[in-house]
């Protein structure tokens, strides 16, 4: 088969309708019967595992611009509850986009709200608090910073390591 024949090749007419039908069957099967057992079991087991609690302060009562602690370590596949508190009189951000992209967020609770889905940063107002429940998926070292102008430059930075 020459290059011209490969370039001009067209699938038989019946392939596309059959592929579409197969996709519909799979989607309807999942809708009717749920996820296949191994996928459901994996998800259920991850969410049911015990949570490891870690406290992080964004700033302190003296309004120092720092994370306490400023170095966090997690293990991929384990479930964590990151309890974020802002004891200062300034608002702060907990920002680590690459870390947020490398985890699965189960939920974030703040006040009377529960947030689910992809989160890239959290803003904590003075005296604010939030609980972030997640499972790290991808090992790596990720930078942490407060994105309010001047805060990172003043030392409000850190790192997050996932092993």
Secondary structure, 3 states (H helix, E strand, C coil): CCHHHHHHCCCCHHHHHHHHHHHHHHHHHHHHHCCCHHHHHHHHHHHHCCEEEEEEEECCCCCCCCEECCEEEECCCCEEEEEEECCCCCCEEEECHHHHHCEEEEEEEECCEEECCCCCEEEECCCCEEEEEEEECCCEEEEEECCCCCCCCCCCEEEEEEC
